[in-house]
Structures are given as structure tokens and as C-alpha cells.
Amino acid sequence: MRGVTGNPYDTKYGNIVSGKDSLIVNVFMKLSELKEILKSYLNAYFDKRYQTIGFSWIDNIGEVRDTVLCNQLDKNLIDDILSKSFTHLICSTP
């Protein structure tokens, strides 16, 4: 997974939040509020709430760099697609 975009549960974080290597948000605030808002983003970054609201699976996602394993996974995916042996499939480009 390279990035995530969504609506935060609390609008104090903004209406839409996007992130990958950096966080992108649009939030109306006074400059004097910047320090507290940045602290809230940092706290949200370390928060594990996502695990209790249906997103615990995200901890199982990781990049596969082993060429042999990648080739085997590609073969398995192609075989599954050709045999239609799946209930649903979501693919995305890197």
C-alpha cells in the first residue's frame, strides 16, 4: 500500500485526509492553533484506533521484494483469475 485517503472520524482533522510519506490536509485554523493541530496529527499517527474499527487487516500488508516469491504470487494470481476461483478481487497499480 502506498497511500491512504479518507474521511477522518473527527472533522478536527479536516474533511479529507491523505497520506503516504507525508500527510496532506486542508484545515481552516488560526496560526496560533498550528502547534496543537500538529500534535493531534502526531497522536493520531500513533493511535491504534483503526484496529478496533475494521482496519486491523492493514497491519498485514507489506511489500514483497523477494523475486522468487513475487513470481510465484504473480503465477498464483494469474491462475486464480483464469480459473475464476475467487469471490472478489481488487487490484491496483503500484
C-alpha positions in Angstrom: 0.0 0.0 0.0 1.4 3.3 -1.0 -1.1 5.7 0.4 -4.4 6.2 2.1 -7.2 8.8 1.5 -10.4 9.0 3.5 -12.7 11.0 5.7 -11.5 11.2 9.3 -13.8 10.2 12.1 -13.3 13.7 13.7 -13.6 16.8 11.5 -11.0 18.5 13.6 -8.5 16.6 11.3 -10.2 18.0 8.2 -12.8 16.7 5.8 -10.4 14.6 3.7 -7.0 13.3 4.9 -4.4 11.8 2.5 -1.1 10.4 3.3 1.8 8.2 2.3 5.2 9.5 3.1 3.7 12.8 4.1 0.3 14.0 5.4 -1.9 16.3 3.3 -4.8 18.0 4.8 -6.9 21.2 4.3 -8.0 22.6 7.6 -9.1 26.1 8.4 -7.3 27.3 11.5 -5.6 30.3 13.1 -1.8 30.3 13.0 -1.8 30.2 16.8 -3.6 26.8 16.6 -0.9 25.2 14.4 1.1 23.6 17.2 -1.9 21.9 18.8 -3.2 20.7 15.5 0.2 19.2 14.6 0.3 17.5 18.0 -3.2 16.0 17.3 -1.9 14.6 13.9 1.1 13.1 15.6 -1.1 11.5 18.3 -3.4 10.2 15.6 -0.4 8.7 13.7 0.5 6.6 16.8 -3.2 5.8 17.7 -4.3 2.2 17.2 -8.0 3.0 16.9 -8.0 1.8 13.3 -7.6 -1.8 14.7 -10.9 -1.6 16.5 -13.0 -0.1 13.7 -12.4 -2.7 10.9 -9.0 -1.9 9.7 -6.8 -4.3 11.7 -6.0 -6.1 8.4 -3.8 -3.2 7.3 -1.1 -4.4 9.7 -0.7 -7.5 7.4 0.1 -5.5 4.3 3.7 -5.3 3.3 5.9 -5.1 0.2 7.2 -8.3 -1.2 10.8 -7.8 -2.5 11.8 -11.5 -3.0 11.9 -12.1 -6.8 11.1 -15.8 -6.5 8.2 -15.2 -4.2 6.9 -12.3 -6.4 7.0 -14.6 -9.4 5.1 -17.3 -7.5 2.5 -14.9 -6.3 2.0 -13.5 -9.8 1.6 -17.0 -11.1 -1.0 -17.8 -8.3 -2.9 -14.6 -9.2 -3.0 -15.4 -12.9 -4.1 -19.0 -12.2 -6.9 -17.7 -9.9 -8.0 -15.2 -12.5 -8.1 -17.7 -15.3 -9.9 -20.3 -13.2 -12.2 -17.7 -11.7 -11.5 -19.2 -8.2 -12.1 -16.1 -6.2 -15.1 -14.4 -4.6 -13.9 -10.9 -5.2 -10.7 -9.3 -6.4 -9.2 -5.8 -6.0 -6.1 -4.9 -8.0 -4.2 -1.7 -8.1 -1.1 -0.4 -9.9 2.0 0.3 -7.8 
